[in-house]
């Protein structure tokens, strides 16, 4: 089986490189009887998707250049959050590529528990979204109690009337906006109210 190895250290990890992970992952691949197709390494934050080698690995996975991705730990693979990480793992699965963590034995889609692992991660991702929604609602309620106005500001009725009068007089959106100190887009919006 052809394996891709993915290793990442953060730019904040001063003086570190990927070699520690790579050495262990090479031995891991050999012990499993895998042939290493390519090593993808990034020296970048795992909290963003715009990592060159990470993106290249997914392009190669889509082209089925390897059958499994080996990584040190899930947080070395991605730190974007559960939902995003789950999406990456599902993208690998859709491409016919399995995954296996070196330090987290339960993160292994090569065995019989593949669907269970994806299911558990999906449930965790769903719970994370629910928790985020609850925090947002609680924050909005607290702000409202403190007197903050929530939502879009009310439309100024006299301003809308003025925009409509000028529009009926044939004045351009740009000229109306300039005269009233609002954007041409706001003029269009107010004219349609």
MOCOR-V669439 format. One record per pair of residues at least 4 apart in sequence whose C-alpha atoms are under 8 Angstrom apart, sorted by the first residue. I is the first residue (numbers start at 1). GAP is how many residues later the second one is. Records with the same first field share a line. If there is no record, write none. Layout:
BEGIN
I: GAP  GAP
END
This chain:
BEGIN
1: 32  33  34  65  66  67
2: 32  33  34  35  63  64  65  66
3: 26  31  32  33  34  35  63  64  65  66  67
4: 32  33  34  35  36  53  62  63  64  65  66
5: 17  20  21  31  33  34  35  64  65  66
6: 33  34  35  48  63  64  65  66  71
7: 11  14  15  32  33  34  35  64  65  69  70
8: 10  33  34  35  36  38  68  69
9: 4  7  8  9  33  34  35  36  67
10: 33  34  35  36
11: 32  33  34
12: 33
17: 26
18: 4  23  24  25
19: 4
20: 4
21: 4  51
22: 4  17
23: 4
24: 4
25: 4  45  46  47  77
26: 4  10
27: 4
28: 4  74
29: 4  5  6  7  41
30: 4  5
37: 28  29
40: 13  14  16  17
41: 12  13
42: 9  10  11  12
44: 7
45: 34
46: 29  30  31  32  33  34
47: 31  32  33  34
48: 30  31  32
49: 5  6  31
50: 4  5
51: 4
52: 4
53: 4
54: 4
55: 4
56: 4
57: 4
58: 4  34
59: 4
60: 4  5  6
61: 4  5  6  31  34  35  36
62: 30  33
63: 32
64: 31  32  33
66: 31
67: 29  30  31
68: 29  30  31  32
69: 28  29  30  31
70: 29  30  31  32
71: 5  6  28  29  30  31
72: 4  5  29  30  31
73: 4  28  29  30  31
74: 4  5  27  30
75: 4
78: 7
79: 6
80: 4  5
81: 4
82: 4  39  42  43  46
83: 4  39  42  43  45  46
84: 4
85: 4
86: 4  32  35  36  39
87: 4
88: 4
89: 4  10
90: 4  28
91: 4
92: 4  5  6  7
93: 4  5
98: 10  11  12
99: 8  9  10  11
100: 5  7  8  9  10
101: 4  5  6  7
106: 11
107: 10
108: 5  6  9
109: 4  5  6  8
110: 4
113: 4
114: 4
115: 4
116: 4
117: 4
118: 4
119: 4
120: 4
121: 4
122: 4
123: 4
124: 4
125: 4
126: 4
127: 4
128: 4
129: 4
130: 4
131: 4
132: 4
133: 4
134: 4
135: 4
136: 4
137: 4
138: 4
139: 4
140: 4  10
141: 4
142: 4
143: 4  5  6  7
144: 4  5  6
155: 5
156: 4
157: 4
158: 4
159: 4
160: 4  30  31  33
161: 4
162: 4
163: 4  13  24  27  28
164: 4  26  27
165: 4
166: 4  5  10
167: 4  5  6  9  24
171: 4  5
172: 4
173: 4  11  12  14  15
174: 4  9  10
175: 4
176: 4  8  11
177: 4  5  6  7  9  10
178: 4  5
182: 4  5
183: 4
184: 4
185: 4
186: 4
187: 4
188: 4
189: 4
END
